[in-house]
């Protein structure tokens, strides 16, 4: 999500970012600190519905004034441009709740739910 920019610009941005696997190093916790304090932590994108703690996506949507369902519908034209990625399934099965595949998010073999190593 890239809130605060026009929808057409957000769509164009996601077209350029969609095949980058969503891992980033956070060098400080911006929710708690305004200064770079504390240890660095690795953060990554969720690859299946249900991986985020219950209510987290809805909380994010309210806070950022975005709508995940509408955003996915608006991005359907980008789905054919998605390329399989390594790492998508590294955490598959590690969540205590049921998860479901997100259309267009696929492992390196090109089949949702699989990753070749």
ABEGO torsion letter per residue (X at the ends): XBBGBBAAAAAAAAAAAAABBBBBBBABBAAABABBBEBBBBBBBBABBGABBBGAAAAAAAAAGBBAAAAAAAAAAAAAABBBBBGAAAABGABABBBBBBBGBBBAAGBBGBBBX
